[in-house]
Amino acid sequence: MMSHLPMLPILIPLLGGLMMLLPPYVGADNYARRRIASLALILLQIGCAIWLLLTVSRDGAMLYALGDWQPPFGIILYADGLAAMLVLLTSVLGLGITLYSCSGTDREGKYFHPLIQFQLLGIYGAFLTNDLFNLFVFFEVLLIASYTLLIHGGGKHRTAANVHYVILNLIGSSLFLIALGTLYGTTGTLNMADMSLRIAALSESQAVIAQTGGALLLIVFGLKSAMLPLHFWLPRTYEAATAPVAALFAIMTKVGVYCIYRVFTVVFGSEAGQLADMALPWIWPLAILSIAAGTLGVLASPNLRTLTGNLVIVSVGTLLVAFALRTPEATAAGLYYLIHSTLISAALFLIADMVGLQRGKAFDRFVLARRVQHQSLLGIMFFVAALSIAGLPPFSGFLGKLVILQSVTEAGDKVLIWSAILISSLAGIVALSRAGTTLFWRHPVSKDTSDTETISSWKVTGTTLLLSTSILLVIFGGHVLEYTNQAAIQLHDVQLLLDVMNLGGTAP
Amino acid sequence: MELLYVICVGVTTFCGVFLCLRGRTFSVVVGLTMLSYAVNLFLFSSGRLSLNGAAILGMSDSYADPLPQALVLTAIVIGFAMIAFVVILSIRARADLGNDLVDGRDPPDTGKLIKSNRAKL
């Protein structure tokens, strides 16, 4: 059983999702059963993820050869500290949004819960696999689920946003395949560990072709993660999606960031001979510009969901900065920030939805509208989320940004990175305080609010769960940082990966 | 053979990209289809082109790499499903938005804008 552990996070949502398409669960009247099954499945996944994380941090990275085809031939699942951590993060996020959706969002379409499971399956798979083609397959699994989830609930606005999203991602998938073909054609392998060995031994003419493949991969991952010139789709898509779906999508950009971390550290890292760190000259300016573009977007946003979407772009920029520093310390800081920004931006999407539903037609736009009914509850939630994401103490955003700023060692970088991150934080505080005052304090004096919806406790529970992680991340900050440090060292230690794969030193 | 193959892949990719940049969903869908054909052909060629090569060891003198063939098979299945999805989505968008434009509305007529501005001057 222990040796099959890395497979479990993929199997549970796969079988569970299929199960929910079958008789006792399918049908409009059986939504209560689907909810129970969905919650049970997600709790099971969290349990599994914790087990995996404990095992990995005790015994080191684990290898799972599908069909027992040993590397470099078979498809390999590889669970190291980073993958286990991200699987746990995804499942916790999954629990939050499943709880939130039980308030009634899940009844707007028939297949909400199975689709969420398939989406989670794709995300877990993308984190766990060590085979580039398999990564493509899991990308497609998570994308097809996200296409259908994005249109969940229906409506003109969603259809229009979905057309753009689907077409962009289909072109992205084509580029991904071209990149894979190029890399397979030059290195003759798809296993990331094996590829890192062979890429260093390429001849000059072959290396140029492999570089093209690597650059194409960077474009694909940049599209998924909303890196600067490829970020235009994000605010509109996230604004159109239903709240729990938008919250779940908060992890999707991080999948792209994770792939950049993984592929451009292992395959095109410092050991790659002529192609060593080939992505760095691109990622440096793009990361800083992403922060700048996101910050401008934050200041210009007309409603809370677009504002959150732009904050996601800022966080992606910050994560890419942490990648571009190329030290394990910076990567560890980036990973801590990744956990924080995923959970808090997800929570902010949920809060935007709750606030919006109480403000009538204005929804979450920053205009004068009727008074929010549960002002203190929603206000406190928004306050915590806003302080957290803007990076003010005592919440996790402060710690996350602090460790990233501390990990910058060179004076030249310091000027650039410190000013970029601090100015964007300041702009974030300005935009969020403006948003908060408009949403909660500016309303006509006496207006009847009796017809607004009350907030279901499911929604409050789901959002509180996500928000409480911000405080937990600070209280257990030392342990989390220690763990991310280990994960980062593991990620940067390519030799360790080769040893686990039994490929060490057998380069042809 | 290589030259012919390269030209085929190149021309198909070119047409696919060109059509993807059009404003209406029909041409974009056709473009995506052509792009996926080109990608499949390209993937197939990543194991080098060979004639009369067996994919199983011990069957003949020359061998063909079986892995790209498996990859292409997977890519075809996935690509086919995705194209089917985008076709249905375009029909839905045609019904929901009342037109078949990717943006859901007519692009601003730049020619007219310039003319009216000139008339003001």
Boltz contact constraints between the chains, C-beta under 6 A:
constraints:
  - contact:
      token1: [A, 133]
      token2: [B, 71]
      max_distance: 6.0
  - contact:
      token1: [A, 140]
      token2: [B, 78]
      max_distance: 6.0
  - contact:
      token1: [A, 156]
      token2: [B, 96]
      max_distance: 6.0
  - contact:
      token1: [A, 159]
      token2: [B, 92]
      max_distance: 6.0
  - contact:
      token1: [A, 159]
      token2: [B, 93]
      max_distance: 6.0
  - contact:
      token1: [A, 159]
      token2: [B, 96]
      max_distance: 6.0
  - contact:
      token1: [A, 160]
      token2: [B, 104]
      max_distance: 6.0
  - contact:
      token1: [A, 163]
      token2: [B, 93]
      max_distance: 6.0
  - contact:
      token1: [A, 166]
      token2: [B, 86]
      max_distance: 6.0
  - contact:
      token1: [A, 166]
      token2: [B, 89]
      max_distance: 6.0
  - contact:
      token1: [A, 167]
      token2: [B, 28]
      max_distance: 6.0
  - contact:
      token1: [A, 170]
      token2: [B, 32]
      max_distance: 6.0
  - contact:
      token1: [A, 170]
      token2: [B, 82]
      max_distance: 6.0
  - contact:
      token1: [A, 174]
      token2: [B, 35]
      max_distance: 6.0
  - contact:
      token1: [A, 174]
      token2: [B, 39]
      max_distance: 6.0
  - contact:
      token1: [A, 177]
      token2: [B, 39]
      max_distance: 6.0
  - contact:
      token1: [A, 177]
      token2: [B, 43]
      max_distance: 6.0
  - contact:
      token1: [A, 177]
      token2: [B, 75]
      max_distance: 6.0
  - contact:
      token1: [A, 178]
      token2: [B, 39]
      max_distance: 6.0
  - contact:
      token1: [A, 178]
      token2: [B, 42]
      max_distance: 6.0
  - contact:
      token1: [A, 181]
      token2: [B, 42]
      max_distance: 6.0
  - contact:
      token1: [A, 181]
      token2: [B, 43]
      max_distance: 6.0
  - contact:
      token1: [A, 181]
      token2: [B, 46]
      max_distance: 6.0
  - contact:
      token1: [A, 184]
      token2: [B, 46]
      max_distance: 6.0
  - contact:
      token1: [A, 185]
      token2: [B, 46]
      max_distance: 6.0
